[in-house]
Amino acid sequence: MTDINKVIDEMPTEVYERLLTAVELGKWDDGTVLTSQQRASTQQVVMLYQARKLHQTEHFTINSEGQVNELSKSELKKQFKGETIAKFKEKQL
């Protein structure tokens, strides 16, 4: 039996990125749709990788303790303060 911790420790970044894309899109690189079991298992591997190797602090990411980072509304406002999402042109007459 393979130790999942060893798999995560030795997983190249490229493999993680492919697994992440598969979970996000619901299909493999070749277009084959993931089964519900494949999606659940792949999502668990992605979350373990994020927790152990990425040390993320963004909203709704997995932290090093394996918990979901949930930022407060005020923290999110600070994070996005001053960023322009869209710019509209005024209608010229």
N, C-alpha and C positions, 0 to 999 in steps of 0.2 A: 504494500500500500504506500502511495506517495504522500509525503508530508507536505501539506499545503503551505506551511511557512517556508519550506525550502523552495517550493515552486515560486512563491512571491519574491523571495530574496534573489532568485536567479533570473527572474523574468526581465527580458529586455524591454526598454521603453516602447519600441515599435510594436511588440506583442500587446502590451497594455493598451496602446492607442487603437489597435485593431479591435480588441475586445470592447473597449469603450464605444467605438463607433457602432459595433454590432448591437450593443445594448440600446444605444440611442435610436438607431434606425430600425431595429427589429429584424435585421437580416445580415448575413455574412457578406464579405467582399464580393463574392460571386453572384449575389442576388438571392441566394437561398434563404428563405424565411426561417428564423429561429423558432424552435418549438417552445412551448411555455417552460418546459424543464430546462432547455438550453439557456433561455433568457434569464431565468432565475439563478442558475448556476454561474453564468457569465457575470451577472450583476454582482453576485457575492464576491467573485474573484476581483472585479473592478474595485469594489468598496474596500476589500482587504489591501489591495495594492495602494489605493489612495491613503488609507490610514497608516500604512507602514512606511511608505516611501515618499509621499508628496508633501506631507506636513502643511496641508491647506488650512486657510483661515477664512475663505470666502463663504458667503451665505449658502447654505444647503450643500456643503461639501463634508466629507468625512475627516475628522481630526485624528491625531495620533492615538487618542484613547478609544477610537472606534465609534465616537458619538457624532451625530450630525451637528454641524455648526449652524446655529440659528441666530442671526443678528437681529437686534431690535430695530424698530422703525427709525429711531434717531441715528443709530449706527449706519444704517443703509443710506439715510439722507446725507450724512457726512461723507460717505464713500462716493456718492454720485453727485455731490454738490459741485455746481459749475460746469458739469458736462452737458453738452448740447446733444439731445437725442435726434432732433430734426430741425431743419431750418426752412422756413417757408418764404417764398418770394412774394412781394406785394404785387397785386394785380395792377398793371399799367393800363391806363385809359387812353 
